[in-house]
Amino acid sequence: MKICIVYNAHPTGCSFYRLEMPNAAVSDNYPEFDFVSVENIGTISDEQLQTIDLFLFNRTWVQGTIEQVQKVHKALTSNGAKIILDMDDYWELGTGHIYYQMYLKNKTPDMIRETIRLADHVTCTTEHLAAYVRKLNNQVTILPNIPYEPYKQFTPVPELEMEKELVKFGWFGGAQHTEDIEMLYDSMGKLEGDRELDGRYKLYLGGWNDNNPVYTDYERIFRFNGRNPNYGRIQAADIYSYVGGYNFVNVALAPLRDTLFNGLKSELKIIEAGWMGKAMICSEKAPYTDVVRHMENAVVIPYNKNKSGWYKAIRMLTNEPETRRALAGQLSQDVRKQFDIVETTKRRAELYRKLGNRG
C-alpha cells in the first residue's frame, strides 16, 4: 500500500508530532506500507497520483477558498485514493489568540470545516476534540501524541551538573501563549518578594527567541518587571531537539487559560514532562486533568487560586524535594502507561489498512 504524507508546513510541532514521528513508527514496524512524502501536492504528477492509495494531511490539503478545497479533493480522490485528515486542535480561535484576526480575514474556520466534511476519515488527539469533529464528520479515530524513542531527544539525560543546588522550574512553548503566561503574573510577584526562597530556585523561560517581542513580554512576567534575579533563558531549538530543554529543569509549568480552544488542545505538555521524568505544576483544565491528579502525580492549580497558587506550588516543591521527586516519578509512570506507542501504532496501521484497501 502506498501512502503519501503531505507536509504543507514543515518542520513544525504539528507536522512532527502528527505526521512525521507517528508514521516513522508505522514504517519501522509495518513494512507493508510504502511511504512517500511531498511538501506541495502540486508537484505530484498525474501518473504518480494513480499510484497513491492514501493521502495524509494535517489540518488542510490546501490553503484557499472552499471552492479550492473542493477542487483539490476531487483531483486527489479521482483515482480511488482516500484522504485522512489529522486535526490537532480546534479550528475556531479565541479572541485573544495571536492569529484570531488573520483567521477571520481569511475565513480559515470555514475552509477547515469544509476540509473536515470532505475527508474520508479524521484523526485527532483527544475525545474532547473528537466530539466537535463528529459534528462535521462521524468517521473519527483518536490517536494521541506519543513520543517515539528512536528520536533521541526523548531519552532523558541525568541532571546537568550546572546549578545542582537549585530547584529549576521551566516553561516551554511558542509565541501564541500570551494569555496563558499572564495568569502567572501575581504569583511571580509573590515569588520575587519571598526572600527566604531567594537563591534557592531558578525560573527558566524555554523557547527564547531574540527576534520575537512576545518573549520579551513573557520575560517581563517571569522576572516580575525585571526584579527577580532567579531567572534564565533556554534558547529556542528545532523540533528535533527542543525537548532536550527539559533536561535543564526539575519542574515543568503548564498554565492554561480556561477557554474552549484550550480545552480542545492535546495533553502534550503533560506528556513531554512525564516522559522526561519531570514534576509538573499545571492548570486544572481538561485535557490536562485527563492525566494529572492533584498531589498524586502533579500539582494542579484551580482557576480560583491563580493569584497565589503558582507561587505556593513553587515554594512547596522548592522546600520539599521528596514530594517533588515522588510526583515526578508517578507522572512518568502514568504517562508511559497511558500513552502506549505500540498500541497506538497498531491502531494507526489498522486504520490505514481499512481505508487504503481499494477492494
N, C-alpha and C positions, 0 to 999 in steps of 0.2 A: 504494500500500500504506500502510495506516495503522498506525503504531507508537506504542504508549503506554509512556512511561517513567514508572515509579512510584518516586518518591523517598520511601521510608519514613523516611529520616533525611537531612535536607539543610539547610544545606550542611555536608558533612564531606569529609575527604580521599577516602574511598571513593566517595562519590556524585559527587565532582568528577572523579576520575581514571577511574572505571569506568563512569559513566553520562553525566554532562553533557558533558565535554570530548570523548570519542571520538565521541559522537553528534552533537556540533556539527560535527565533521569530516565525518561521513557526510552530514549535512544540507546542508553547504556545497558538497559535491562530487557528490552524487547526489540531484537534486531529485525523483526518482521516489518518494522516501519522504516521507510526511506525518507529522511527529512531533507528538504532543501529550504533555503531562506532567501528572501529578497527585501530590499528596503523600499521598493516602489513597484506596485503591481503593473504600472505602465511599461515596465521593462520586460514583462513576460510575453513571449511571442504566442501567436495562435496555436502553433504546434506544441509548445510547452503547456499551454492551458489544457490541452486534451489529455495530458499525462497525469494531471493532479486529481487526486481523489478527495482531498480535504484541505481547506484553507483555514488557517488560524490567525485571528486578529485580536488586538486589544483595543476596545472602545469603538473603533470605526474602521471601515475599509477605505474611506476617502473623506477628506475634509472639504465640505462644499454644501451645496443645496440638497434638499430632499430628492429632487429630480436626479442629481448626480449620483446620490446614494443608490437610487433605484436602477439607474443605468449600469453602474458598475456591478451591482448584484446580478443583474441579468447576464452580463458578459461572463462573470466568474462561474455561474452555475449552468451555463448553456450546454455544457458537455456532460452534465450529471454530477459535477463536483458539489460537495456540501461545504457549508461555512459554519465554523464555531467562532462565536464572538465572546471574548472574555471581558467582563466588567469588574473592575477592582474598587470602584466607588460610585457614588450617586451622581447622576447627570444634572441635577438641579443644585446649583451652588447657593450657599447662604450669602446674604447681602454684604457680610464682612470679608468674604473671600477675595483674595488679591485679583482673581480672574473674573469676578462677578460681572462687571460692566462689559468686558470683552465677550463673555458668553452671551449676554443679552443682545449685544450688537450683531453678533454673527449667527444668532438663532441656533447656537450649538445644542441646547437641550432638545429642540425639535428634531434636529438632524440625528442625534444619538437615539432618540426614541424610535425613529423610523428604522434605523440600523438594527436595533434590538428586535423589532417586529419581523424583519425580513430574515434574520439569522435562522439557520436550521436548528441551532442549539446555542444556549448561552451558559457559560461557566462563570461563577463568581465566588467571592471569598467567604461569605457568611450567610446564615439563614436570614438575618435582618435585611441584607441587600436582596437576597433571592425573593423575598416577599414582594418587593417593589418591581423586580424584573418580571415576575409572573403576571402582573397586571398587563404586561405587553406581550409576553411570550411564555407559555407554560412549560416549555422544554428547557429546564434549568438543572444544572448539576453544581453542587457546592464543592469546590476544590480549594482548600485553604492554602495560604502562603506557608511554605515549609523550606527551611534551608536544606541544601544538598551538599553534603560534606566534602565531596571532591573539589568544591570551590573552597580553597584553603582559608579564606577569611573567616569561615565559620568554625575553625579549630581554635579554641581559646588558648592563649599563652599564659604562663604564670605571671602573676602581678609584676609589673615593671619595678625595677629597683628604685627608680626615682620616686621620692616623696612617699615612701612606705609608711612613714609615721603619720601621714594624713589620711583621713577618710575622704574619698573623692566622689563627688556627685556630678553626673553628666546628663545633658540633654542633647539629643541628636535629631536633626531634622532640616527641612528645606525652608524656603522663603515664604511659604503660604501659611505660617502658623502664628502670625502676629496676635490674633485674638486669644490663642491658647497660652502663649507666653505672658500676655498681660495679666492673666489670672495669678501669676506668681508675685506680682509687684509688692503687695502688702507684706507677704511672708518674707520676701527678700529684704524689706526694710527692717523687720524684726530680727532677722538673721544678722544683718550688718551691725545692729546695735547690741548684739549679745557678746560682751567682752569675754565671757567665760569660754566661749567656743573659738574665739579669735586665735588663728594659728594652728587649729587642730583639724580643719577641713579645707576642702577646695571645691569651688564650683567650676565646672568645665562647660563651655559652650561649644558643642560639636557642629561641624559643618561650616565653620567660619569662612566667609568669602569677603576678601578685601574690596571687591568691586560691587558689592551689593549693600546698599544703605540699610536694608532691612536688618542685617546682622548687627549693625551699629545700634539700632533700637533695641534688639534683643539684649545686647551687651549692657545698655543703659539699665535695663530691668534687673539682669543678673547681678550687676555691680551696684545696684541701687544708686543711680546717678553718679557713678564713679567713686563711691565712697567705700566700697568693700574691696580690700586688697586680696582677699582669699578667692582669687579668680584666675582662670586661664582659658586659653582658646585651644580647640583642636581643629586644625585646618580641614577644609573640605577635601574629600578624596573621591575617586571614581567609584562606580558601583561594584567594582571587583575588589575593593579594599576598604571601603568606608566602615564596614562592621568591625574592622580591627580597632577602631576608635574606642570600642567598649573595653579593650584591654587596659586603657588608661584610667578606668573608673571602678569604683566598688558598687555604686548605686546608680541606677538609671531613673530619670524623671520623665513622666509622661502626662503633662497637663492636657486636658481635652475639654474645650468648652461644650456646654450642653446644647447642641444643635442637632437637627435631623441629619444634616450632611455628615457630621462627625459620628453619629450613631450608626451610619451605614458604611463606615470605613472598616478596615480589617484590624486584627489584633497585632499587627506587625511589630510595633514597638515592644509589646509584651513578649512576643516570640523571640525577637532578637536578644533582649535582655536575658530571658531564661536560657536560651541556647548558649549564651556566652557566660553563664554562671553568675549573673549579677543580681543583686537585690533590686526591688522596684518600688517606687512611690508613684501612684497614678490616680487619676480622677475616677470617681465612682460612676463610670459610664460604660454602657454596652457599646462595642463588643468586648471591652477590656474585662468587664465583670463576668463574661462567659468563661474566663480563665482564672482571674485572681479572686482570692478570698482574704478579707482583711485580717491581718496578723497571723494568717496561716501560711500564705506564700507571697504576700506583698503588704505594703501599707496603702490603704485605699482612702482617698480624701473625698468626703461628701461635699456637694456644692455649697452647703450652708456653713462649711468650715474653711472656705477658700482663704479668708483673710489671715488666718494663723495656722491652718492645718499643715501646710507645706513646711513652714518653719518648725513646728513641733515634731514633724516626722523626721526632718533633717537632724534636729537636735537629738532625738531619741536614737537614731541609727549611728550618730557620731559617738554617743555615750555608751551604747550597748552593742559591742562587737559580736557577742554571741547571738543576739537577736538578729543582727544583720546577716550573719553567716547562715543561720537557720532558715531565714526567709529566702535567701539566695539559693540554698540547696533544695528547698522544697519547690520553688518556682522552676528551677532547672529540671527537676524530676517530673513535674506536672506537664511542662511544655513538651518535653521529649516523649511523654506518653500520649498526650492528646493530639500532637501533630506528628503523625507517623508517615514518613516519606515512602516507605514500602507500600503501605496500604493505599495511600493517595495516588501513587504512580500506577498501581494496579487498576484502580478505578478509572484513571485517565486513559490507560491503554484500552480498557473495555469500552469506553465511550468512543474512542477512535475506531475501533473495530466495528461497532454498531453503525456509526454514521458513514464510515468510509467504504463499507461494503455495498457495491452497486448492484449486487444480486445478479 
